[in-house]
Amino acid sequence: MFHAPLIAATPGLTLAVIGSRQATVASSAHPEAEVLADPLAAACHPDAPLVVIATPNDTHAPLAEAALRAGNHVVVDKPFTVTSAEARALATTAAEVGRLLSVFQNRRWDSDFLGIAGEIARGRIGEVIELRSEMSRYRPEVRDRWRERAGPGSGVWYDLGAHLIDQALCLFGPPESVQADLQIQREGGSAIDWFHAILGYGPTRVILSSSMLASDAPTRFLVRGTKGSLIKRGGDRQEDQLVAGRKPGSPGWGQDPDPLLFVGEDPGTPTELATPSGSYLDYYTAIAAAVRGEGELPVTPAQAITVMTLIEAGIRSWAEGRVVEPRYADSERSAW
């Protein structure tokens, strides 16, 4: 649903091999591709120089390492790995074998984030003092799938949390402190399905949150600054378009009719600002260029490791019930 349509729509990329236990479904959807039941064989395939790992989170590290050592470039879906130690080991392996390694942080190309990031960069609201970012859904029934079962790397802190953390890093870089509360709220749940995290940047606070019991369509972004505030109520629509079978890059792709709102001195008359279109294709376009030696990786291993460092810091904060300082390596601090 996600990667295959984007790969097929990216000039210079061809979907050649699929590793899947659902061979009949995969073959029907992509008759041009060879389908293998063994994910390891797919990851190490000699005719697939770029491998995309979109498997359960606890298999990311071993499959990515195998693909790298087989001589293939690798894209790993987020979260990069389950631990920062695994992430650093993969980055080391990629450097040793001279292959590219990146993480699919597609939410950098969400319409809502692009709009907020653009207005912050233009200085419309002055110095940012508070940013609230929420990505919630209404899924009251716990589904029987690996993302919602107890286990390494499961739950929304690893899933949606990885997106929100990466976006915060793109805007502000590595925070000085992390305070997180992680909970299981749904009946019958065994994996984290709610979180509230505060990232500290001096006096500025970035507040990240998610719930699986949000039937109220919460505001996606609220940003307060010294010259005003920005509000983005609705979220990016590319995932919905992919689910509906829309071809990436087709007319209307990524368009977001929900405007940004700028609230200045007169709160009663907010200014509507057009939201830019989202474009997940930009990620794979950049990957294709990097493989050809014509550009930089859109998401670097050091950036992906920083996300894992903050995920672990949030878990440590929750377990110890206190504000913690993330344990960054020098390469993580300089990655942003």
Secondary structure, DSSP 8 states (H G I E B T S, - for coil): --HHHHHHTSTT----EEE-S-HHHHHHH-TTSEEES-HHHHHT-TT-SEEEE-S-GGGHHHHHHHHHHTT-EEEEESS--SSHHHHHHHHHHHHHHT--EEEE-GGGG-HHHHHHHHHHHTTTT-SEEEEEEE---B--S--SSGGGSSSTT-STTTTHHHHHHHHHHHHH-S-SEEEEEEE--STT--S--EEEEEEEETTEEEEEEEESB--S---SEEEEETTEEEEE-S---HHHHHHTT--TTSTTTT---S-EEEE-S-TTS-EEE------THHHHHHHHHHHTTSS--SS-HHHHHHHHHHHHHHHHHHHHTS-B-----HHHHHT-
